[in-house]
């Protein structure tokens, strides 16, 4: 059986799994999860660089942060496209008379 690497005493445990799950949820479900994953991932990577957080979760933290960024960008694009379509639809309805008799 392989043993997991031991965390140095006094270090905070990494949150790589949670950040990765939030990042994936940001892509699939809700872009707000992606924003949270991006922010938490950045904070955790800084703490890992400073030596106050367990660095064994660095890969998952980076992957979750990237997924979070992708989810946030996709969510913002979708909202922007929907707003654009709404403005175009309202403008087209106003030009055509709005269907009033």
C-alpha positions, 0 to 999 in steps of 0.5 A, a space after each residue: 500500500 502506498 502512503 500519502 505524504 504527511 502534512 507538515 505540522 502547523 500548516 493549514 490543510 489544502 482545499 484543492 478538492 473543494 476548489 476543483 469541485 467549485 471550478 467544475 460547478 462553475 462551468 456546468 451549473 453556475 458561474 458564481 461558483 467559478 468566481 468563488 473557485 478563482 478567488 479561493 484558488 488564488 488565495 490558497 496558491 499564495 498561502 502555499 507559496 508562503 509556506 503556510 498551507 500544505 502544498 500537496 494540493 497545488 495541482 488540484 488548486 490550479 486546475 480548479 482555479 482555471 476551471 473557475 476562470 473558464 466558468 466565470 468567463 462563459 457565464 459573463 458571455 452568456 449574460 452579455 449575449 442574453 442582454 444583447 438579444 433582449 435589447 435587439 428584441 425590444 428594439 425590433 418590437 418598438 420599430 414594428 409597432 409592438 403588435 398593437 392594432 
